[in-house]
């Protein structure tokens, strides 16, 4: 074994290196789309819904010019789709926030940056970003003492020192571990990341979309997982695979609510949590089949409508993409 393979680290540090370090998983040329499909890749209907949400945000702000900030932008797929679906007359300043280099051939209107721009008015949209913000993992030992889980680059784990300080406080409030063997992901870094993103928005709407859970229904053994080339694989922090864990959405919601600028028009407003099924239906996405009569009057139109209905059904599907949670914070 090499020295790096033998080194024990907390999962947060190991994930940071594996995903974003030199030759990290998310910095590879193929990007996330080379390994898994998100709602963005599933159908252009998703980008169309975000475009309608952007237009609603413009109406709320009483403006025809606003920013679209895509946090965790991948290779710019969502921004490209939204720009193609914009209604006439709406002027948009698009930002792609991503730690990877700017993709070749990206629309020149898109500003590519590694940090959320400060003071913009508009829509901040983070699709499957928070689940890749690295977090530590905790586990209750045989005596019920909650300890950090340490890991090597080959995926071998052991229990480390007791969880103390702010991490212990976060667990006690949001995800208490009571029984030996119970595990949790300590979501405090995600709360801070979301609060920072919301706090950067001068006015508008911030949306985080992710697989998540709420207090009272936390998974007893955590949700740490890994994916590579479209398949779920063992979570090994070696840079060869995505490392992800579901998001404690309610904890992020509270952090984002406090971060919303009190001096912005309207001040702080309570966050809203919806399923993707509810959110997309509210933005005009329907999985209903087109009327059969259309097949006779407009066969090509019927085929197109049938294909769109299938794509919509995937975005809304229970047990799949439809179960994603949307955290909506208006500033």
N, C-alpha and C positions, 0 to 999 in steps of 0.2 A: 504493500500500500504506500501511496505517496503521503507526504506530510499533510497535504490538503484533504485527502480522503480520510485521514485519521482524526482530523480536527473536529471537536464537538462544538456546536453552536446552537443558539436558540433558533427556532424556526423562522423568526422574523429576519434575523441576520442572514441565515442560509438562503431564504427565499429572495431577499434583495440581491444577493450575489448571483443566484441562479437565473433570475429573470432579467436583471438590469445591469449586472456586472459586465466586464469585458467578455464579449461573445455570448452574452446572456440571451435567453430564449426570445424575449420580445424585441431584441435588437437585430435579429436575423433578417436577411433580405425578404424572405417569403412572408413575414409578418404573421399575425394570428390567423388570418384566413387560410394559411397553409396547413392548419392543424385542427380547426374547429369552426363551425358555423354559428354565427350570432344571428339575431333578428335582422340585422343590417344585410347580411349575406343571403338570408332566406328569401327575401322579396323586396322589390322596390316600393311595395305598399308601405313598408315601415318608414322609409325616407319621405314618402308622400304625407304620412301622418305627422311626422316631425315638421314638415313644411307648413302644414295647417296649424300646428301648435305655434310655430313661429309667427304666422300671420295673426293668430289670436293675441299673442304677446304684443305685437305691434299695435293692435287695437287697444289693448289695455293701457299701453304707454302713450297712446294717441300720437303715433309717429309712423312715418313711412320709411324710416331708416333706422336700423338696429343691428346689433351684433349677434352672431351665432357662434358660440364657443363649444366646440366638441372636445370634451376631456377624455383622454384615452382614445385618440382618433384612429389608431391602427395605421392604415395606409391611406386614410382620407376617403374611405368608401361612403360613409354616411354624408359627409359634407358634399361630395360629388353628387350624390343622389338628391339631396335637399336643394342644391343650387339648380338642378335640372327641373325640379318640381315647383319652384317658387311661383306664386301668383304674379301677374303683371303689376308693375308699379312699386313693388316692395324692394327696397335697396338694402343689401345685407353686407356686413363686414364679417367674413368668415375666418375663424381661427381654428387651427388644428393643434391641440395640446397633446404632445407625445414625446417620449424620451428617445425614440428612434429617429434617424435622420429623415429629412424631407424626401418623400418618394419622387422618383423621376416621373416627369410628365404630369404632375399635379396641376390643377387649375391655378393659374398665376394670381387669381384673386385671393386665394387662401393664404393667410399668414400662418406659417409653421413655427411653433414655439414650444419650449419645454416647460413653460409655466403659464398658469391662468392669468390672462391680462386683467389688470386692476381698473376698476371704475367704469366698465362698460355697462350699457343699458341694452337688454335684450334677453336671449334665451341661452342658458348654459345647460348642455345636455351631456350626460356621462353614461354611456351604455356599456355595461360590463367593465367598468373601471375599478370600482371599489373592491370587487372580489379579488383583484390583483394587487391591491395595496398590502404589502407584507405585514403579517401579524405573528405574534408568538402564540404557541399552543401551551395550554396548561392541562394537568391531569391530577386528580386526587389519588394519593398513594394508598397503601393498605391500611394506614392509620387515619385516613381522611385528610392528611395535610396536602394542600394544593401546591404543586410544584411545576416549574417550567419543564417542558419536554425539550430535550436537546437531541440533535440529529447530526449525523455525519453525511458527507457527500454521497455515500453509497446507500443512504436511506435508513441505516441502522439508528434506532432511537434508544434513549435512556432518560430517566428522570433526573433533573438537576436540582438546583436550590429552590427553596420555598418562594412562592410569589408574594411580593410585598409592595408597599407604596401604592401609587396610583393604579397600577395594574390590578392589585388585590381589591382596591376600592371599586374598580370597574366591574370585576367579576362578581363581587358581592351584590352590586346593584342590578346588573344586567344579565348575568349568567352564572348564578351560584352553583358550585359543585359540592354535592352533599355525600355522595356514595363513592367508595373506592372504585377506581377505574373510569369514573366519568371524566370526559374531556371537553374542552371548550377552546375556541379561538378568541384571543383577547382583542376585541375590536377597537380599542382606544385609538390606534393610529388612523383607522378609517374615519372615526368621529372627527379627528383633528383635520384630516385631509378634506372631508366634506365641509366642515366649518370654514376652512380656508377658502374653498372654492365659492361657497355661498357668500362669504364675507367680501370677496373681490367684486361681486356684482353690485353695481350702484342701484339698479332697478331692473325689474323684470321677473323672470321665472327660472329656477334651477331645478333640473330633473335628474335623478339617479335611477337607473334601471339595472336590476340585478336579481339573481336568485337570492332569496333572503329568508329570514325567520323573525318572529316576534317573541317577546317575553311571554312565558307560559307555554310555548311550544318549541323550545330549543331542542335540537337533537342531543341525546344524552352522551354521545361519543364524538361530537363534533362533525365537521363536514369536509375536512381537508381531503383534496383529491388532485389528480393530475391527468392531463390529456396530451396525446401526441398522435399526429396524423389521423385524427378523427376517432381515436379509440381512447377509452379510459385505461390508464396504466397506474402502476404504483407511484405514490408521491415520493420521488427521489430528487433532492435539490442539486442535480448535476448539470443543469443548463440545457438538458435535452428535451424538456417538456414543460408545458404550462403547469403552474402550481396555483391552486385556487381554493377558496373556501367561501361558503355562503356568508351573507352580510347580516349583521344584527341591525336591521333597518330602523327599528324604533330608537336605538341609541344614536344612530346617525341623524335621525329626524330631530331629536332634541338638540343635538349639537348644532345642526344647521339652523334651527329656529332661533337659538341664541346668537348665532353669528350674523343673521340678517341685520342689515344696518338699521338701527333705530331711527337715524336721521333721514332715511330714504323716504320718498313719497309713500304714505300708507304705513310706514314703520314695519314692525315685525308682524307676521301673520302665521297662524298655526300651520305646520306642515300637513300634507295630505298623503296617505298611503293607499294605493290602488293596485289591483292585479293588472298585469298587462292586458288581459282580456277586457277588463272594464275600461282601461285608459284608451286602448285602440278603438274600441266600439264608440267611445265618446268622441273620437277623432275621425269617425266615418269609415272605419274598416269593418267589413261584414263578411262572414264566411258563407252567406246564403248563395245557393245555386241560382243561375239566371233562369228566367222562365223558358220552358221548352219551346214555346212558340217562336222565340228568337232564332232557334235553329233553322226554321223555315224562312223567315223574313230576312235574316242576316247571318248566314252560316259562319262567316269569319268572325263577326262580332260575338257570336255565341261561343266559339272556341276560345276567344280571348277572355270573355267574361268567365268561362268555366275555369280557365287556368288561374285567373285572378282569385276566384273563389277558393281554389285549392291552396294557393299561397296564403290567403287570409286565414283559412282554417288552421294552417300550421302555426301562424303567428298567435292565434287565439287558443290553441289546443290545451285542454286540461292535461296535467301531467307532463307538459312540455313548455314551450315558450310562453304560453298563455298564463303560466303560473309565476312568471317573473313579477317582482314587485316594483312599482313606480313610486318613488319618493318625490313629491312635488312641493317645492318651497318657493312661495312668491315673495318677492321683496318690493 
